[in-house]
Amino acid sequence: MITTLIYIVLPLLLLSLAGSLFFLLIDKGDTGRKRTVYLLGLRVFFAAVLIALVTIGLYTGELGNSVPWDDS
């Protein structure tokens, strides 16, 4: 469940970053438009949600270390 949410949030984070770059290039310094700021704020929100999901997943044990050289 947590991994599915992480797979959903990660592309949303990247899309908001790409959208803010697009609006930054389109607006070209127009101070009346705040689309870039809003999308970067949305990106910060998605990053916080991603950190929270990873923390919850590690705390509950749904996410973990599964490397083959770890014998414990």
N, C-alpha and C positions, 0 to 999 in steps of 0.2 A: 504494500500500500504506500509506504513512504517512498520507495524507489519510483513508483509511478508518478507521485506528486513532484518528485525531483526532476523526472524526465519532462514534466509539463512546465515547471517553473524555469528551467534552464533555457529553453528556446524563447520563452517570453522575455527573459532578461536580455538575451541577445537581440531580439527584435526591437525592444525599446531602445537599446543602444544604437542599432542601425537606424531606427527612425529619428532619433535625436541628431545623428550625423546628417541625415538627409535634410531635416528642417534647418539645421545650422547652415548648410550650403545653399538652401533655397532662400532663406530669409535675408542673408547677407548683411547682418548688422542692424536690421530693422528693430528698433527698441520697443515698438508697440506690440510685437508678437512674442509670446512667451512659450511657444510650443516646444522649443528645445529644452527649456528649464523644466517644463512639466514632464517631458519624457525622461529626462535625467533623474527627476524625483521618483518617477515610476520605477526606474532601474534600481535606485537605492532601495525602494520598497521590496522589489523582487529579490535583491541580494540579501536583505534581512530575512525574508521568508525562506530563502534557500539555506542560510546559516541556521535558522531555527529548525528547519526540517532535518538537516544533517545532525544537529545536536540531539533532537528527539529520537532520531533513528539510532544513533550510537548509544543513547541512554537506555532505550528499550531493548536493544540487542538486535533490532531488525537489520541494521547495518553493522558491519564489523570487518575485521581483518581476516581475509581468507587466502593468504599467500601460502604456497606449497612448502616453503622452507620453515614455516612456523609450526613447531611440533607440540606446542602447548594447547 
